[in-house]
C-alpha cells in the first residue's frame, strides 16, 4: 500500500519530579536535605531512511509518546532519564507543523535526524535549595512537561526523471523495459494507481550514468482540479529534474489528436503550479510498433515548430530505447553538474 500523507501526534517525555528527603542515618547527626533531581524525559526524533518508501506505518499508528523521566530519590539519587523514540521516515518526506503550517524539516538525504519534540527537564530536589541560612529546605520542583505537537507528513518522491502522460500511454511498460521496476501493466486506463520508481543505467563503465525514473499515474484533463486521480500524485514530480512526456501515436487510445494530448497534459501541469510547466522536458512518441503514420507525422511537425526534442520508441520491440536512455542520461548529468556548488575557488 502506497501512502504519501499522514497526520500524527507526538509527545516528548515529561521530566521526573524532584524529591523531598532528609538523611536520617546513624552517626550522621547533621544529615540535612538529600532529595535528588528528577530525570529528563525522552525526546521524539525523526530520521530519514532508505529502507522506507511509504508512510503507511504512520497511517495506522498516529500517536507516539516518549518515556517520562523517573522521579528523584533520597540519598541525592537522580532519577533515570526517559528513553527517546526514533521515528523512521522515507527520504523525501516533508514535516509540517499542523497548527502553524510551517515546515519543520525537509528530509532530502538518508540518515538525517532531527529532534521534533524536546523532552522536559527533571525538577530539582530539595538538596538543591539548601543554603547557609536555609539548611532544611522543603522546596522541590515538579518535572517540566515534554513538548507536544501535531505534525503532518507529506512524501514527495525523489527522482531525476518523471514520466507523465495520459493513462495507457505506455509509461509503465517503458519503466519496466529500462529498469528493474515491475509495475502492473494492463490494457485499461488507470492501471497504475501508485508511483513506481526505477533505477536506469545508461552507457558502459567507466562512463556509465545512473538516474532514477518515476512512473506517475496517468493524468487526464482536469487533473489539477481533482479529475481522475487528481493532484494526488502530481506532487511527486515537483522534485524531478526532467519530465519525459509520453504521447501515444497508435490508434489504441481512441484519442485522434496526439498534439492535443500533449497540450492538455502540459496545461494541467501549469495549472497545478510548483513550476512543473517550466521544467526541462522531452517528448516521447510511444507504441511505434503499432503507430499511426498520420499521428506520428503531426506530432513531429508540432515538435519541430515548438523546438521540442522528440524520441519515437517502442517499449515492446526496443526501438529507440537506447537512444532515449542516453539522451535522458546526458541531460540529467548536465543538470547535476549545474546544481553542484562551484568549488574551484576553494
N, C-alpha and C positions, 0 to 999 in steps of 0.2 A: 504494500500500500504506500503510495507516494503522498506524503503530507508536507506542504510547504509553508504552513502558517499555524501558529499555536499561541495560546494565551496561558500564562502560568502565574501563580502567586508564590513568592518566596519569602522566607522569614529566617533571618540570621539568629543565632543563639543568643539568649539573654545572658548577662553576666550573673555569676553567683553572688549571693548576699554575703556581706562581711559578718564576722562572728563577734558576739559579745561574750567574753570569757575572762576569768581571772585564774591565775595559778594558785592552786591550793595543794602544795606539796610539802611533805615532811622535811624539816630542816631548811625550808625556804620561807622565812617569816615575812619577807617583803617581796612576794612573788609579782604582784602587780598585774596589769591587763595583759592578756595573752590571746586575744581574738585575732585570727588570721583573715586575710583578704579572700574575697570570692574569686573564683576562676573566671577567665574571659570565655565568652561564648564562641561558637564556631562560625566561620564565615560561609557564605554561599559563593562558590567560584564557578565561572563558566570557562570551558576550554574547548577549542576547536579541534576536531578530529577527522582524519581522512577515512576512518572506519565507519563513519555515519554518513548517510546520504539523504536522510529524510528526518522530519521532526515528529514522526509517528509516536515515539516514546513519550513525548510531552502531551500529545493529544489525549491520551488515556490515563495520564498521571499528572494532573496540572498543579499539584501543590507540593512544595518542598520546604523542609524545615531543618535547619542545622541544630546540633545538640547544644543545650544550655550549659553554662559553666557550673561546676559544683560549688556549694557554699563553703565558706571558710570554716575552720575548726579551731578548737583550743590548742594550746601549746604553739601558737603562731604558725599553724599549718594553713598554707594557701590552698584553696580548692583547685581541683584539676580543671584544665581548660576543656571546653567542649570540642567535639570533633567537627571539622569543616566538611562540607559536602561539595563534590565536584560534578557539575552538570556538563555532559558532553554534547556539543552541537556540531553539525556539519560545517565544513569550510564554505563560506558564502552566506552565513547567517547574519542578519542584522537584528540587533536587540534594541527595542524601543521601550521607553517608559510609557506605560499605558495611560497614566494620569496626565502627563505633560506633552506627550508625543515626541519628545526629544530622543535623538539617537544615543543610546548608552555605549554601544560599541558595534563595529562592523568587522566581523571575522573574515579576513581575506587571505590568511595564511594558516597552515596547520600548526598545531601546538601553541597557539596564542592562548593566554589565560588572563582573566581579569576578575577582580572581586566585585560582584554585582550587588551584594548586600553585606554590610560590615557588621561584625558582631558587637554586642555590648560589652563594655569592660566590667570587671568584677567590682563589687563595693568594698570599701575599706573596713577592716575590722577595728575593734576599739583600741587595739595596741597602737594604731597609727595616730590616735588623738592624744596620747599621753605627752604631757609637758612637765616642766619642773614645778609648775604651780597647779597642775591639774593631773594628779598622779593616778587617779582611779576613774578614768572616763567611762561613761556608759554609752557614749555615742558610737554608732556604727551605721554603715550605709547599705542600702539595698543595691543589688546589681542593676546596671543600666540595661534598658531593653535593646535587643538587636534590631537592626533595620528591617523593615517590612516593605515589599514593593510588589506591584503588579506589572508584569512585563508582557510585551507582545513580540513574538519571534517570527521573522519572515526570512525564508530561504530564497536566495537568488543564485541559481547555478552559475558556477564559474566555468566558462567555456570560451575558446578562441573564436569559434565559428558557430553561428546559429542558422539552422535550415528552416526556412519559412516557405509558406505557400498554401494553396487550397488543400483540403482533405483529398487523399488519394493522388497527390501529385508525384509520389514516389520517394518521399523523404525517408521513410523507414527502410525501404529497400536499398536506398543509397547508403545509409549509415551501416546497414548490415553488410554491404559489399566492401566498404572501405575500412571497417574496423571490426573488432570482435563483439560489438554490441549485437544483441539478438532481440530486437523489438517484435511485437506481434505484427504480422503482415496479412492483410486480407483485402478483398475487392469490394469493400463497402466503406462509406465515409466515417470519419472519426474512429478508425481502428485504434489509433494511438490516443490513449487517454491520460498519459503522463509523459513528461520529457524523458528522453533517453540520452545518455552520454556515451561517446565512443572515442577512444584514442586512435589517431590515424598516424601512420608512419609514411613519410614520403622521401624518396631518394635512397641512396645507398651510403653505408658508412664509409668514411667518417663524416660525410656531408649530409647525413640523414637528419630530417627535421620532423619533429612530432608536434601535433596540435590536437586539441580536444574539440569535438563537434557535438552540438546539442541538437537533437531532433525535437522540434517544438510541435505539439499537437496542432492539427490543421486549423487555419483561420478562415473565416468567411466574412462576407460583407456585414458590417455592423458589429464586428467582434469587439471594437473599442467601447461600444455601448452595452456589451453583455451578450450579444448574439452568439449562438453556438457555445463553445467553451469560454467565450468572452475574454475578459482580461485575466483569467485565472492563471495563464502561463506566459503571458506577454512579458511579465517582469523578468523571466529567466533569460531574455536576450538583451537586457539592459547592459550587462557587463561584457557582452561579446565584443570582439574587435572587428568582426567582419560578418556580413549577412550573405548567405547564398540563397537566392530566391528561385525555387523550383517552379517551372511552368510546364504543365502537361501539354505536349503538342500532338497527342494522339486523339482519337475520337472517343476514347473510353470515358472521359469525364462528362460528356454531354454538354459542355460549355463551348460555344462556337468560336469565341474570340480570345486567343491567348494574351493579346495585348491588354484587353480589359481585365483579365485575371491578374496580370501583373500590377496594373494601376489601382485596382480595388484593394489589394493587399498592401500596397505602398501607402495608400490613403489611410488605411486602418492603423498602420504603424505611426503615421504622422499624427492622427487623432489621439492615439494613446499618449504621445509625448515622450518624455525622458530621452529625447534626442535620437529615437530609433530611426527616424527618416533621414537623418544626416550621417548615419553610419556608412562606412565604405561597403560596397557590395558588388556582387556579380550575379548574372542571370544564368540559370541552368535550364536548358531545354531537355526535359526528361522524356523517357519512353521512345527513344529514337528507333527502336526495333519495330515499332508499330506507328511511326509518325505519319501525320497527315502533311503532305508536302506544302499545301497552301498555308496551313497554320505555321509551319516552320519558316516559310519564306516571309510571312507577315511579321513574325517575331524578329527575324533577322533584320528586316528593314527598320523596324522600330528601334532596335538596339543600336544600329548604325547611326540613325538620326539622333538618338539621345546620348551617343558615345558611351554605351554600356558594353562591358565585356560579356560575350555570350559563349557558353560552352555546351554544345549538344552532347548528350550522353545516353547510354542505355545501361542501367544497372543490371539488366538481365544478361546481355551479351558481353558487357565490359567495355563497349565502345566509348571512348573519350574519358574513361575513369582516371587513368594515369595522368592525362593532361590536366584534368580538373584538380586532382590531388596536388600536383606540383604547383599549379597556379595559386591555389589557396595557401600552400606552404610558403611560397615566396612572399606573398602579401603579408601573412601573419608574422614571418620572421622580420620583415621590414618594419612593421608596426611595433614589434617588440623592441627593436633597436632604438626606435624613436622614443619609446616610453621610458627607456632606461636613462638615469641621470648621467649627465656628461661628467666623467671622472678624469678627463685628460688634464685638467688644470691642477689636480691634486698631487 
